[in-house]
């Protein structure tokens, strides 16, 4: 979570993309702690999660916001 992608190469691959994403996610956590908004260079605007707009950030080489990402899974599990 905090810039440690190089330490867990078996999970991340340890390449330049993994290291860059690790830095981005770390910065998003720092910004969230500072001002309540998880933002970082390279990430799209991350809207707050609400029941009307269940927005989830998908962190990847090209990160994106997805709405209702796990709805089918949650419905199948009987959680919705």
Legacy VTK file of the C-alpha trace (Angstrom):
# vtk DataFile Version 3.0
C-alpha trace
ASCII
DATASET POLYDATA
POINTS 80 float
0.000 0.000 0.000
2.777 2.423 0.834
5.309 2.266 -2.006
6.347 -1.321 -1.373
5.735 -2.916 -4.785
9.443 -3.687 -5.108
9.281 -5.741 -1.894
6.542 -8.076 -3.133
7.599 -8.779 -6.701
5.776 -12.115 -6.666
2.492 -10.202 -6.358
3.253 -7.111 -8.416
5.867 -8.170 -10.913
8.079 -5.399 -9.553
8.363 -3.699 -12.935
8.169 -0.007 -13.719
4.349 -0.056 -14.042
3.953 -1.657 -10.609
6.378 0.801 -9.043
4.631 3.788 -10.640
1.208 2.591 -9.468
2.606 2.012 -5.982
3.797 5.637 -5.824
0.437 6.884 -7.135
-1.566 4.891 -4.593
0.723 6.030 -1.778
0.201 9.658 -2.791
-3.569 9.124 -2.933
-3.494 7.795 0.654
-1.420 10.770 1.814
-3.793 13.228 0.144
-6.786 11.419 1.645
-5.254 11.739 5.108
-4.457 15.416 4.526
-7.706 16.641 3.025
-10.213 13.782 2.778
-9.854 13.435 -0.998
-7.887 10.466 -2.391
-6.215 12.131 -5.332
-2.895 11.848 -7.101
-1.341 12.701 -10.420
-2.345 10.052 -12.919
-5.658 9.215 -11.247
-9.009 10.410 -12.565
-11.254 12.398 -10.227
-12.423 10.000 -7.524
-15.948 10.884 -6.453
-17.186 9.978 -2.994
-18.960 6.629 -2.729
-22.664 7.028 -2.056
-25.661 4.708 -2.362
-26.808 6.800 -5.343
-23.355 6.804 -6.951
-21.391 3.718 -5.810
-18.116 4.802 -7.436
-15.052 2.594 -7.058
-11.551 3.402 -8.249
-10.053 0.564 -10.280
-6.309 0.934 -9.793
-4.325 -0.352 -12.748
-1.840 0.748 -15.386
-4.625 3.065 -16.549
-6.851 3.644 -13.535
-10.557 4.349 -13.935
-13.693 4.948 -11.900
-16.378 2.278 -12.164
-19.919 2.654 -10.855
-21.643 -0.382 -9.328
-18.564 -2.467 -10.056
-19.563 -5.456 -7.918
-23.360 -5.303 -8.237
-23.683 -8.690 -9.981
-21.358 -10.341 -7.465
-23.215 -8.820 -4.506
-26.574 -9.844 -5.959
-25.339 -13.398 -6.501
-24.067 -13.520 -2.927
-27.452 -12.293 -1.675
-26.022 -9.095 -0.263
-28.351 -6.913 -2.357
LINES 1 81
80 0 1 2 3 4 5 6 7 8 9 10 11 12 13 14 15 16 17 18 19 20 21 22 23 24 25 26 27 28 29 30 31 32 33 34 35 36 37 38 39 40 41 42 43 44 45 46 47 48 49 50 51 52 53 54 55 56 57 58 59 60 61 62 63 64 65 66 67 68 69 70 71 72 73 74 75 76 77 78 79
